[in-house]
Amino acid sequence: MIYGAIEAGGTKMVCAIGTADGQLLSEATFATKEPAETTREMVAFFQEKKIKALGIGSFGPVDLNPASPTYGHLLETPKLAWRYFDFAGTLQRALAVPVGIDTDVNAACLGEMIYGCAQGLKNVIYLTVGTGIGAGVAVDGKLLHGMLHPEAGHILLEPHPEDSYPGNCPYHKRCLEGMASGPAIAERWGAKAVDLHDQPKVWEIESYYIGQALVNYILVLSPEKIILGGGVMKQTQLFPLVRRQVARLINGYLKTKELKDLDNYIVPNSLKDRQGILGALELAKRVC
Ligand SMILES: [Zn+2]
């Protein structure tokens, strides 16, 4: 049985087909242009491949309520051409197969739970820190949606005492994304994250914000593991700094086996950036 998967991003669409046990057989990447043109290219890739179902991990926000008349549509996305586009429905009609859709970060979280470092766990957070910041959340084995889906990249934070950067989120200024995304780092320091590798202050401030966010997630959601991905987290020197901030802010209040072993609690993604597409493949399996 062959399933289709799409990791849908604001700049590119990664399409793949794979088997039920997570073997990817064929893959293609298309630039994210207008929805009509991009979906035409994706449909051409999947046609003739006899997929049983399609799973999409999409940029958002996206309507994930099956009872909603706009289920599977994109909502107020900054990608204006895609705003209110019926993403799942268009592909479902063109390919005549069931379509499962979730956020890109929920798909990545699911990929790590099925194939990666969170196998066997039911309460997991996947945070991506890159051009934007977003979190996928699983609670009791189910991907969390609620009224829409978590937007945990926009939680509000206390500024670092030495940081005068005003933040760049158009909605909140100094939320996590406004202070710690790749573009926020670049604007604050006048250089890209990758070129600031040897600047300790950059990473101290970055970890101060990510650490605050993780502590808030830990206190509310009680995850068993937190996985960090995205372009900024390729700066692996961040991991010990983030763990140190988490320990400092928890300040002994919680005592669990997970928090005693932060090296295995706050970890990098484990699937070589295949977590999103493998999660989308799992979404396809689950919709059958
Ligand atoms: Zn924000």
Boltz pocket constraint, residues with backbone or C-beta under 6 A from the ligand:
constraints:
  - pocket:
      binder: B
      contacts: [[A, 153], [A, 154], [A, 169], [A, 170], [A, 171], [A, 172], [A, 173], [A, 175], [A, 176], [A, 177], [A, 178]]
      max_distance: 6.0
